Amino acid sequence: MRAAFALTIALFGGGAAGAELTLASWNLSWLRSAPLSDADYQSCRALKPKQREQLDELHPMRWVCRDTARYRQLKTIAAQLAADVISVQEVEDNEALGRVFPSEEYDLYVNARSPWIQRTGFAVRKGRADVVGFNDYAALAQAFPHHARSGAELVIKQSNGRLLYLLSVHLKSGCFDKKLTDDYATKRDREEGIETCHVLGQQVPALEAWIDQHTADGHDWMVIGDFNRRFDAPLEKSKTARDETGQTIAIFPELNDNEPPGAKLYRVTWGREQIDACREGSRHFIDHVIFKGSMRPRVRAESFEQLPLPKLPRRDRAELSDHCPIRVSVDWQ
């Protein structure tokens, strides 16, 4: 009996040596604090896109029509994801996240200091990780004050005493595979006087600063989330980070420069393609898990998986999320 109990602790205790920890990322697509009532849900679905665009940006019907049944479906998907630490994006607050990852099973960390309702954070299965810190990383928001999205930093103490720093990110959307110096803007950004690729480019130094600081300090670290960037597109797989004028044109080569020494990065999505059910117009991932190369032996690359969402008509599926969650397991020290 004692031996069986000890084995249970080793496998399922708070980050025990030799255990496996499953990390995941999921953009939950405008997850608000409360579902719409049945009547409001039907009214929301009856609105034409142009009518919804006239609503205030914080109006509960402005972005996604989602009733109690949709929240239940998201909760079911979360259970199927079966991850220990989930990096989340586009979550309004802990109340919203708790409707998908119930608080009796998960400790919830949504970055309430981030100004826009599309917030980043984490859900951590109780008893699976020793969380010793949760911080706002506001530098990522400074390039895009209109819809500012800060990063969320979670600090976990490993069983060997070392700290693991995790950063949940949601970078600027729309510049998926163009040069960061491109004058391109999405239709909405153009109407608001925003140059999409330039904003994304302005977030890169903040992301690189976080990576470089933790690398220089000798920390274990991982960045997990929605980068809104196709790192397997030719521009990003190139080793060229800058153009002839010295301006940064690609994200991953800029981060993966071994400056400071040790800042050679690895990502589990390298060379992979999204499953057919999750492509949404592209085979390339925009959600990624990246980390410094010295952690690579601990990552079980063969465990990487993308989970499809339920097969629904396109309009109905949009009420769940426009992202399929991804997950990967690591050896926990």
C-alpha positions as CSV (number, residue, x, y, z in Angstrom):
1,M,0.0,0.0,0.0
2,R,2.8,2.4,0.9
3,A,4.7,1.6,-2.3
4,A,1.5,2.2,-4.4
5,F,0.9,5.5,-2.6
6,A,4.5,6.6,-3.2
7,L,4.2,5.8,-6.9
8,T,1.0,7.9,-7.1
9,I,2.8,10.9,-5.6
10,A,5.8,10.5,-8.0
11,L,3.4,10.5,-11.0
12,F,0.8,13.0,-10.0
13,G,2.4,15.1,-7.2
14,G,3.4,18.7,-7.6
15,G,6.2,18.4,-10.2
16,A,7.9,15.3,-8.7
17,A,11.2,14.2,-10.2
18,G,10.8,12.0,-13.2
19,A,7.2,13.0,-13.7
20,E,5.8,14.2,-17.0
21,L,4.1,17.6,-17.3
22,T,1.8,18.4,-20.2
23,L,1.8,22.0,-21.4
24,A,-0.8,23.4,-23.7
25,S,-1.8,26.6,-25.5
26,W,-5.3,27.6,-26.4
27,N,-6.7,30.9,-27.7
28,L,-10.3,30.9,-26.4
29,S,-11.6,33.6,-28.8
30,W,-13.2,36.5,-26.9
31,L,-14.1,34.5,-23.8
32,R,-16.2,36.8,-21.8
33,S,-17.2,36.6,-18.1
34,A,-20.7,35.3,-18.7
35,P,-22.7,33.5,-21.4
36,L,-25.5,35.3,-23.2
37,S,-29.1,34.5,-22.1
38,D,-31.1,32.4,-24.5
39,A,-32.9,35.5,-25.8
40,D,-29.7,37.5,-26.2
41,Y,-28.0,34.6,-27.9
42,Q,-30.7,34.5,-30.5
43,S,-30.6,38.3,-30.9
44,C,-26.9,38.1,-31.4
45,R,-27.1,35.5,-34.1
46,A,-29.8,37.5,-35.9
47,L,-27.4,40.5,-36.2
48,K,-25.7,41.1,-39.5
49,P,-21.9,41.6,-39.3
50,K,-22.3,45.4,-40.1
51,Q,-24.8,45.7,-37.3
52,R,-22.5,44.1,-34.8
53,E,-19.6,46.3,-35.9
54,Q,-21.7,49.3,-34.7
55,L,-21.9,48.0,-31.2
56,D,-19.6,49.3,-28.5
57,E,-16.4,47.2,-28.4
58,L,-17.2,46.0,-24.9
59,H,-20.8,45.0,-25.7
60,P,-21.4,41.3,-24.9
61,M,-22.7,40.7,-28.5
62,R,-19.9,42.6,-30.3
63,W,-17.5,39.9,-31.1
64,V,-18.8,36.4,-30.5
65,C,-22.3,35.0,-29.9
66,R,-21.9,32.4,-27.1
67,D,-24.5,30.9,-24.9
68,T,-24.4,28.4,-22.0
69,A,-24.3,25.5,-24.3
70,R,-21.2,26.8,-26.0
71,Y,-19.4,27.3,-22.7
72,R,-20.3,23.7,-21.8
73,Q,-18.7,22.5,-25.1
74,L,-15.6,24.5,-24.4
75,K,-15.4,22.9,-20.9
76,T,-15.7,19.4,-22.5
77,I,-12.8,20.3,-24.9
78,A,-10.7,21.5,-21.9
79,A,-11.3,18.1,-20.2
80,Q,-10.2,16.3,-23.4
81,L,-7.1,18.4,-23.6
82,A,-6.1,16.9,-20.3
83,A,-3.1,19.3,-19.8
84,D,-1.4,20.3,-16.5
85,V,-0.5,23.9,-17.5
86,I,-2.5,25.7,-20.1
87,S,-1.4,29.0,-21.6
88,V,-4.6,30.9,-22.6
89,Q,-5.3,33.9,-24.7
90,E,-8.4,36.1,-25.3
91,V,-9.8,35.6,-21.8
92,E,-11.6,38.5,-20.0
93,D,-11.0,37.4,-16.4
94,N,-10.8,34.5,-14.0
95,E,-14.6,34.2,-13.9
96,A,-14.6,33.6,-17.7
97,L,-11.7,31.1,-17.5
98,G,-13.3,29.2,-14.6
99,R,-16.3,28.4,-16.9
100,V,-14.0,26.4,-19.1
101,F,-11.4,25.2,-16.6
102,P,-13.4,24.8,-13.3
103,S,-11.8,26.3,-10.2
104,E,-12.2,23.2,-8.2
105,E,-9.8,21.4,-10.6
106,Y,-7.5,24.3,-11.7
107,D,-5.8,27.3,-10.2
108,L,-6.6,30.3,-12.5
109,Y,-4.2,33.1,-13.4
110,V,-5.5,35.7,-15.8
111,N,-3.5,38.9,-16.2
112,A,-6.0,41.4,-14.8
113,R,-3.5,44.2,-15.2
114,S,-3.6,43.9,-19.0
115,P,-5.9,46.7,-20.2
116,W,-7.8,45.1,-23.1
117,I,-10.4,42.3,-22.6
118,Q,-8.3,39.9,-24.7
119,R,-6.1,38.9,-21.8
120,T,-3.5,36.2,-21.4
121,G,-3.0,33.8,-18.5
122,F,-2.8,30.3,-17.4
123,A,-4.9,27.4,-15.9
124,V,-2.8,25.1,-13.7
125,R,-4.2,21.7,-12.6
126,K,-4.2,21.6,-8.9
127,G,-1.4,19.6,-7.4
128,R,0.6,19.4,-10.6
129,A,2.9,22.4,-10.4
130,D,4.3,24.5,-7.6
131,V,3.5,28.1,-8.7
132,V,5.6,30.7,-6.9
133,G,4.9,33.8,-9.0
134,F,2.6,35.4,-11.5
135,N,3.5,38.6,-13.2
136,D,2.3,41.1,-15.8
137,Y,4.7,41.6,-18.8
138,A,3.4,45.0,-19.9
139,A,6.2,45.6,-22.4
140,L,4.4,43.6,-25.1
141,A,1.4,45.9,-24.8
142,Q,3.2,49.2,-25.3
143,A,3.5,48.9,-29.1
144,F,-0.3,48.6,-29.5
145,P,-2.0,50.8,-26.9
146,H,-5.4,50.8,-28.6
147,H,-6.0,47.0,-28.0
148,A,-3.1,46.4,-25.7
149,R,-2.4,42.8,-24.7
150,S,0.2,42.3,-22.1
151,G,2.1,39.0,-21.6
152,A,1.5,36.9,-18.5
153,E,4.5,35.3,-16.7
154,L,4.0,32.3,-14.6
155,V,6.9,31.0,-12.4
156,I,7.0,27.4,-11.4
157,K,9.4,25.8,-8.9
158,Q,10.7,22.5,-10.1
159,S,11.4,19.6,-7.7
160,N,15.2,20.2,-8.1
161,G,14.7,23.8,-6.8
162,R,15.2,25.5,-10.2
163,L,12.6,27.9,-11.4
164,L,10.8,27.5,-14.8
165,Y,9.6,30.8,-16.3
166,L,6.6,30.6,-18.6
167,L,5.3,33.5,-20.7
168,S,1.9,33.4,-22.3
169,V,1.7,35.7,-25.3
170,H,-0.8,37.0,-27.8
171,L,1.0,39.1,-30.4
172,K,-0.5,41.4,-33.0
173,S,-2.7,39.7,-35.5
174,G,-2.8,40.1,-39.3
175,C,0.9,40.1,-40.4
176,F,1.2,36.3,-40.6
177,D,4.1,35.9,-43.0
178,K,5.0,39.3,-44.5
179,K,8.1,41.3,-43.7
180,L,7.8,43.2,-40.4
181,T,8.8,46.4,-42.4
182,D,5.9,45.9,-44.8
183,D,3.4,48.8,-44.9
184,Y,0.5,46.2,-45.0
185,A,-2.5,46.8,-42.8
186,T,-5.7,44.7,-42.4
187,K,-9.0,46.4,-43.3
188,R,-9.8,47.2,-39.7
189,D,-6.3,48.4,-38.9
190,R,-6.3,50.6,-41.9
191,E,-9.6,52.3,-40.8
192,E,-8.0,53.0,-37.5
193,G,-4.7,54.3,-38.9
194,I,-2.7,51.3,-37.8
195,E,0.1,49.6,-39.8
196,T,-0.3,45.9,-38.9
197,C,3.2,44.6,-39.6
198,H,4.9,47.6,-38.1
199,V,3.0,47.0,-34.8
200,L,4.0,43.4,-34.7
201,G,7.6,44.4,-35.5
202,Q,7.6,46.8,-32.5
203,Q,6.7,43.9,-30.2
204,V,9.7,41.9,-31.1
205,P,12.3,43.8,-29.0
206,A,10.1,43.3,-25.9
207,L,9.8,39.6,-26.5
208,E,13.5,39.3,-27.2
209,A,14.3,41.2,-24.1
210,W,12.4,38.8,-21.9
211,I,14.1,35.8,-23.6
212,D,17.5,37.3,-23.4
213,Q,17.2,38.3,-19.8
214,H,16.2,34.9,-18.6
215,T,18.8,33.2,-20.8
216,A,21.5,35.5,-19.4
217,D,20.3,34.7,-15.9
218,G,20.6,31.0,-16.6
219,H,16.9,30.3,-16.1
220,D,14.8,27.6,-17.7
221,W,12.1,29.3,-19.8
222,M,9.4,28.7,-22.4
223,V,7.2,31.1,-24.4
224,I,3.8,29.5,-25.1
225,G,0.9,31.1,-26.9
226,D,-0.6,32.8,-30.0
227,F,2.3,34.4,-31.9
228,N,0.1,35.2,-34.9
229,R,3.1,34.3,-37.0
230,R,3.7,31.4,-39.3
231,F,7.1,30.4,-38.3
232,D,7.2,27.7,-41.0
233,A,6.7,30.2,-43.8
234,P,9.9,30.7,-45.9
235,L,10.6,34.2,-44.4
236,E,10.6,32.9,-40.9
237,K,12.6,29.7,-41.7
238,S,15.3,31.7,-43.2
239,K,18.4,32.5,-41.1
240,T,18.1,36.2,-42.2
241,A,16.5,38.3,-39.5
242,R,17.2,41.8,-40.9
243,D,17.3,43.5,-44.3
244,E,20.2,45.5,-45.8
245,T,19.3,48.5,-43.7
246,G,19.5,46.6,-40.5
247,Q,15.7,46.6,-39.8
248,T,14.2,43.4,-38.4
249,I,12.0,41.6,-41.0
250,A,11.4,38.2,-39.3
251,I,10.7,37.2,-35.8
252,F,12.1,33.7,-35.2
253,P,15.6,34.3,-36.7
254,E,15.8,37.5,-34.6
255,L,15.1,35.6,-31.4
256,N,17.2,32.6,-32.4
257,D,20.5,34.5,-32.6
258,N,22.5,33.0,-29.7
259,E,22.9,36.5,-28.2
260,P,23.5,36.2,-25.3
261,P,25.1,32.8,-25.5
262,G,22.5,30.1,-24.9
263,A,19.8,32.0,-26.8
264,K,19.5,29.2,-29.4
265,L,15.9,28.3,-29.6
266,Y,13.8,25.3,-30.3
267,R,10.1,25.1,-31.1
268,V,8.0,22.0,-31.2
269,T,6.0,23.2,-34.2
270,W,9.1,23.1,-36.4
271,G,8.2,21.4,-39.7
272,R,4.8,20.4,-38.6
273,E,1.5,21.2,-40.3
274,Q,-1.9,21.8,-38.8
275,I,-4.4,18.9,-39.1
276,D,-7.0,19.5,-41.8
277,A,-9.8,20.3,-39.4
278,C,-7.8,23.2,-37.9
279,R,-6.2,24.9,-40.9
280,E,-8.5,28.0,-41.2
281,G,-6.9,28.9,-44.5
282,S,-3.3,27.9,-43.8
283,R,-1.5,24.7,-43.0
284,H,1.1,26.6,-40.9
285,F,0.8,27.0,-37.1
286,I,0.5,30.4,-35.5
287,D,0.3,29.0,-32.0
288,H,3.8,27.8,-30.8
289,V,5.8,26.6,-27.9
290,I,9.4,27.8,-28.0
291,F,12.2,27.4,-25.5
292,K,16.0,27.5,-25.2
293,G,17.8,24.7,-26.8
294,S,19.3,23.3,-23.5
295,M,15.8,22.2,-22.6
296,R,15.3,20.2,-25.7
297,P,16.2,16.8,-24.3
298,R,13.3,17.2,-21.8
299,V,10.7,17.9,-24.4
300,R,8.9,14.8,-25.7
301,A,8.5,15.9,-29.3
302,E,6.6,12.8,-30.2
303,S,3.9,13.8,-27.8
304,F,3.0,17.0,-29.6
305,E,-0.6,17.1,-30.7
306,Q,-3.2,19.4,-32.0
307,L,-6.8,18.7,-30.9
308,P,-9.6,19.3,-33.4
309,L,-12.7,21.1,-32.3
310,P,-16.1,19.5,-32.8
311,K,-17.3,19.2,-36.4
312,L,-19.8,22.0,-36.7
313,P,-21.0,24.4,-39.4
314,R,-18.5,27.2,-39.8
315,R,-20.7,29.7,-38.1
316,D,-21.3,27.5,-35.1
317,R,-17.7,26.5,-34.7
318,A,-16.8,30.2,-34.6
319,E,-18.8,30.4,-31.4
320,L,-16.3,28.0,-29.8
321,S,-12.9,29.3,-31.0
322,D,-11.0,30.0,-34.2
323,H,-8.0,28.1,-32.7
324,C,-7.5,24.4,-32.0
325,P,-5.5,23.8,-28.8
326,I,-2.0,22.3,-29.0
327,R,-0.2,20.4,-26.3
328,V,3.2,18.8,-25.6
329,S,4.7,16.8,-22.7
330,V,8.0,17.6,-20.9
331,D,10.0,15.6,-18.4
332,W,9.6,17.4,-15.1
333,Q,12.6,17.9,-12.9
